[in-house]
Amino acid sequence: MAEDSKTVRPDEFVGSAPHVLEFEKPLAALESQIAELEAQTDPSRSAVGLDPSLNVTTEVRKLRQSHTAMLKKLYNNLDAWKTVQVARHPNRPQTVDYLRAFVKDFTELHGDRHYGDDPAITAGFGRVGPHKAMIIGHHKGKDTKEKIRCHFGCAHPEGYRKALRCMKLAEKFGLPVVTFVDTQGAYPGIGAEERGQAEAIAVNLREMARLKTPIVSVVIGEGGSGGAIGIGVADRLAMLQYAWYSVISPEGCAAILWKEANPQTNPKAAEALKLTAKDNLELGTIDTVIDEPLGGAHRRPAAMADLLEKWLIQQLRELKRFKVENLVKKRYERLRTLGKYQEK
């Protein structure tokens, strides 16, 4: 990872991150100590009670080094369930964050021209570096009110139909498509089923497989089931380092296999699903893994946006060199060889 070569300052990411994951609690305690010592060195604050023999600057430096070492140890050894927790962190960058960070002149499009507009899918024209593109992604929402309005990123049929309408526009104007996948799955409600949830996703799979324009897709957080692949059929498919991508969520898998999703069965299900970026790369279901800053994208979202932007620009540049006919043929061949299995 790009950040391993230097000491990471806790104050780069602590300020607005009240949410602490269970396995990160030792880190939070260390960050609290660093904050207290740094407050004592602030000339605007009283230093009453401070040990005069204590070299605060030296102590802070040592604690920062310990913090970075602990961060590396924790994040270099994440199991599948902890990876899922990181992917769901409330401060993890979402589609709208990346749009604001590096997509210029973004113009959002609404509606599927059949039923309505689904806020769980964001779509529109924009520029990624020098490349004009159609950008589409799941939107989970930031606060409670917005999350409820967006169904926590679980799209309805009209969301997938809106996405396909926008992809067809991109094809018409000869623009590449960039998609950001971040959902536990498509919305499972009665209304969604009545309006053709499965059919909408199936049509997207068919049409994306033969869309005559480059498609680049990135799993930026969660990639669950048909909800993910409904906008995830691509020429190049990547995952962020601490994202997950699977046929079902760990809780859904646990409920099926053990009849109950709980703190004991969820980690077992996550491990069995082989859902981490490393697992998917080994299985051949994705093309590459994009490294995250030390401690995850939620700690340094600006740095993550820079890494993602560079990767997207490189892929778009390479894919634009292919003739459309060859591009579709290679995409078909890629899809036909996805995954690995063993026969006994």
C-alpha positions in Angstrom: 0.0 0.0 0.0 1.1 3.5 -0.8 0.9 4.7 2.9 3.1 2.0 4.5 6.3 3.9 4.1 5.4 6.8 6.4 3.9 7.4 9.8 0.2 8.3 9.6 -1.0 11.1 11.8 -4.1 10.1 13.7 -5.4 13.7 13.5 -5.7 13.2 9.7 -8.8 11.1 10.2 -10.0 11.1 13.8 -11.8 14.4 13.9 -15.0 13.4 12.2 -15.0 9.7 12.9 -17.0 9.0 16.0 -17.9 5.5 14.8 -15.4 2.9 16.1 -15.3 -0.6 14.8 -15.0 -3.3 17.5 -11.6 -4.5 16.4 -10.4 -0.8 16.2 -11.0 0.0 19.9 -7.3 -0.3 20.9 -6.6 2.2 18.1 -9.2 4.6 19.4 -7.6 4.5 22.9 -4.2 5.3 21.4 -5.7 8.2 19.4 -7.3 9.6 22.6 -3.9 9.5 24.3 -2.3 11.3 21.4 -5.0 14.0 21.4 -4.6 14.6 25.1 -0.8 15.0 24.9 -1.1 17.3 21.9 -3.7 19.4 23.8 -1.1 19.9 26.6 1.4 21.3 24.1 -1.1 23.9 22.9 0.0 27.3 24.3 -3.6 28.4 24.4 -4.3 25.8 27.0 -3.1 25.6 30.6 -0.3 23.1 31.3 -1.2 22.7 35.0 -0.5 19.2 36.2 1.9 18.4 33.3 5.0 16.5 34.4 7.9 18.9 33.7 10.3 16.0 33.1 8.0 14.7 30.2 9.1 15.5 26.7 5.7 15.8 25.2 6.8 16.0 21.6 8.9 12.9 21.9 6.1 11.0 23.5 3.6 12.1 20.8 6.1 10.9 18.1 6.4 7.5 19.8 2.7 7.1 20.2 2.2 8.0 16.5 4.7 5.4 15.5 2.9 2.8 17.7 -0.4 3.9 16.2 0.8 3.4 12.6 2.4 0.0 13.5 -0.9 -1.1 15.1 -2.9 0.1 12.1 -0.7 -1.9 9.7 -1.0 -5.0 11.9 -4.8 -4.8 12.1 -5.4 -4.1 8.5 -2.9 -6.5 7.0 -4.7 -9.3 8.8 -8.4 -8.6 8.4 -10.6 -11.7 8.1 -13.7 -11.8 5.9 -16.2 -10.5 8.5 -14.0 -7.6 9.6 -13.6 -6.7 5.9 -17.4 -6.6 5.7 -17.5 -4.3 8.7 -15.0 -1.9 7.1 -16.9 -1.9 3.8 -20.0 -0.8 5.8 -18.3 1.9 7.8 -20.5 5.0 8.0 -17.6 7.3 6.9 -16.6 5.1 3.9 -16.8 7.2 0.7 -19.9 6.6 -1.4 -20.6 7.2 -5.1 -21.6 10.9 -4.4 -18.3 11.5 -2.6 -16.3 10.3 -5.6 -18.4 12.4 -7.9 -17.6 15.5 -5.8 -13.9 14.5 -5.5 -12.9 14.0 -9.2 -15.9 14.0 -11.6 -16.1 17.4 -13.3 -19.2 19.0 -14.8 -21.4 16.2 -13.5 -25.0 16.5 -14.8 -27.5 14.1 -13.1 -30.3 12.4 -15.0 -33.5 11.2 -13.5 -36.3 8.7 -14.2 -36.7 5.5 -16.1 -39.4 6.7 -18.4 -41.7 3.9 -17.2 -42.5 4.4 -13.5 -40.4 7.0 -11.7 -37.0 7.9 -10.3 -35.1 5.8 -7.9 -32.8 7.7 -5.5 -30.8 4.5 -4.8 -29.2 4.9 -8.3 -27.3 8.0 -9.2 -26.6 8.5 -12.9 -25.4 11.3 -15.2 -22.8 12.7 -17.6 -19.4 13.9 -16.3 -15.7 14.0 -17.0 -13.1 11.7 -15.4 -9.8 13.3 -16.1 -9.8 14.0 -19.9 -12.5 11.4 -20.6 -16.2 12.3 -21.0 -18.3 9.4 -19.6 -21.6 8.3 -18.2 -21.2 7.7 -14.5 -23.7 5.4 -12.6 -23.6 4.2 -9.0 -25.5 3.1 -6.0 -26.4 5.7 -3.4 -26.8 4.6 0.2 -27.4 8.0 1.7 -25.5 9.9 4.4 -27.9 10.6 7.3 -30.9 8.6 8.5 -33.5 10.5 6.5 -31.5 10.2 3.3 -30.8 6.5 3.9 -34.5 5.7 4.3 -35.3 7.7 1.1 -32.6 5.8 -0.8 -33.5 2.4 0.7 -30.0 2.1 2.1 -28.7 1.7 -1.5 -31.0 -1.2 -2.4 -32.4 -0.2 -5.8 -35.9 -0.8 -7.2 -36.6 -1.9 -10.8 -36.9 1.7 -11.8 -33.3 2.3 -10.6 -32.0 -0.4 -12.9 -34.1 0.8 -15.8 -32.8 4.3 -15.3 -29.3 2.9 -15.3 -29.9 1.1 -18.6 -31.5 4.1 -20.1 -28.4 6.2 -19.3 -26.1 3.4 -20.6 -28.0 3.5 -23.9 -27.5 7.2 -24.1 -23.8 6.7 -23.5 -23.7 4.2 -26.4 -25.6 6.6 -28.6 -23.1 9.3 -28.1 -20.0 7.1 -28.1 -19.1 7.6 -24.4 -17.7 5.0 -22.0 -19.7 3.9 -18.9 -18.3 4.0 -15.4 -20.2 2.3 -12.6 -19.7 2.3 -8.8 -21.2 -0.8 -7.1 -22.2 -0.4 -3.4 -25.2 -2.3 -2.3 -26.2 -5.3 -0.1 -28.6 -6.3 -2.9 -31.6 -5.2 -4.9 -34.7 -4.1 -2.9 -36.7 -7.2 -1.9 -40.1 -5.6 -1.3 -43.5 -6.5 -2.7 -43.7 -3.4 -4.8 -40.3 -4.0 -6.4 -41.3 -7.6 -7.3 -44.6 -6.4 -8.7 -42.8 -4.0 -11.0 -40.4 -6.6 -12.3 -37.2 -6.6 -10.1 -35.8 -9.8 -11.5 -36.7 -8.9 -15.1 -35.1 -5.5 -14.8 -31.8 -6.9 -13.6 -31.8 -9.7 -16.2 -32.4 -7.2 -19.0 -29.5 -5.1 -17.7 -27.2 -8.1 -17.7 -28.1 -8.9 -21.3 -27.9 -5.4 -22.6 -24.6 -4.5 -20.8 -23.0 -7.7 -22.2 -23.5 -6.3 -25.7 -23.4 -2.6 -25.1 -21.2 -1.0 -27.9 -19.1 1.2 -25.7 -16.4 0.6 -23.0 -17.7 -0.3 -19.5 -15.5 0.0 -16.3 -17.0 -1.0 -13.0 -15.6 -0.8 -9.4 -17.0 -2.3 -6.2 -16.3 0.5 -3.8 -18.0 -1.0 -0.7 -20.6 -3.7 -0.8 -21.3 -5.9 -3.8 -24.3 -8.1 -3.0 -26.1 -10.5 -5.4 -28.1 -9.3 -8.4 -28.2 -5.8 -7.0 -24.5 -5.5 -7.7 -24.3 -7.2 -11.1 -27.3 -5.2 -12.3 -24.8 -2.4 -13.0 -21.6 -4.5 -12.7 -21.2 -6.2 -16.1 -18.0 -4.7 -17.5 -14.9 -4.9 -19.6 -12.8 -4.2 -16.5 -14.1 -5.0 -13.0 -12.2 -4.0 -9.9 -12.7 -4.0 -6.2 -11.3 -1.7 -3.5 -9.1 -3.5 -1.1 -11.6 -3.7 1.8 -14.8 -4.1 -0.3 -16.8 -7.3 -0.5 -18.4 -9.0 -3.5 -20.6 -12.1 -3.3 -23.8 -13.9 -4.4 -25.4 -13.0 -1.0 -24.7 -11.0 2.1 -23.1 -12.9 5.1 -26.3 -12.4 7.1 -28.5 -13.8 4.3 -26.2 -16.8 3.9 -26.1 -17.4 7.7 -30.0 -17.3 7.8 -30.1 -20.0 5.1 -27.4 -22.3 6.4 -27.8 -22.0 10.2 -31.4 -20.7 10.3 -30.2 -17.6 12.2 -27.9 -14.6 11.5 -26.0 -13.8 14.7 -22.5 -12.8 15.9 -21.5 -16.5 15.7 -22.9 -17.5 12.3 -22.2 -14.2 10.4 -18.3 -14.6 10.5 -18.6 -18.3 9.4 -20.8 -17.3 6.5 -18.5 -14.5 5.5 -15.5 -16.8 5.5 -17.4 -19.5 3.5 -18.6 -17.1 0.8 -15.0 -16.1 -0.2 -16.2 -12.5 -0.6 -13.0 -10.4 0.0 -11.1 -8.7 -2.8 -8.3 -11.2 -2.5 -10.6 -14.1 -2.8 -12.4 -12.7 -5.8 -9.1 -12.0 -7.5 -7.9 -15.6 -6.9 -11.2 -17.0 -8.2 -11.0 -14.8 -11.3 -14.4 -13.0 -10.8 -12.6 -9.6 -10.8 -9.7 -8.2 -12.8 -7.8 -6.2 -10.2 -7.7 -4.9 -6.6 -7.2 -1.2 -6.0 -5.3 -0.7 -2.8 -6.8 1.6 -0.1 -4.9 4.1 2.1 -3.6 2.6 5.3 -6.5 2.0 7.6 -9.2 2.0 4.9 -10.8 4.5 2.6 -12.9 5.9 5.5 -9.8 7.2 7.1 -8.4 9.1 4.1 -11.2 9.5 1.5 -9.3 12.2 -0.5 -6.3 9.8 -0.9 -8.7 7.0 -1.9 -10.4 9.3 -4.5 -7.0 10.1 -6.0 -6.1 6.4 -6.4 -9.4 5.5 -7.9 -9.3 8.4 -10.3 -5.9 7.4 -11.6 -7.0 3.8 -12.1 -10.2 4.8 -14.0 -8.3 7.2 -16.3 -5.8 4.4 -17.1 -8.6 1.9 -17.9 -10.6 4.3 -20.0 -7.5 5.3 -22.0 -6.7 1.6 -22.7 -10.3 0.5 -23.6 -10.8 3.4 -26.0 -8.1 1.9 -28.2 -10.3 -1.1 -29.0 -12.7 -1.2 -31.9 -16.3 -1.5 -30.7 -16.8 -4.9 -32.3 -13.6 -6.3 -30.7 -14.5 -4.8 -27.4 -17.9 -6.6 -27.3 -16.3 -9.8 -28.4 -13.6 -9.7 -25.6 -16.3 -8.8 -23.1 -18.3 -11.9 -24.1 -15.2 -14.1 -23.8 -14.4 -12.6 -20.4 -17.9 -13.3 -19.1 -17.9 -16.9 -20.4 -14.7 -17.7 -18.5 -15.7 -16.1 -15.2 -15.0 -18.0 -12.0 -13.4 -21.3 -11.2 -14.7 -24.6 -10.0 -13.5 -28.1 -9.1 -15.2 -31.4 -10.0 -14.8 -34.3 -7.6 
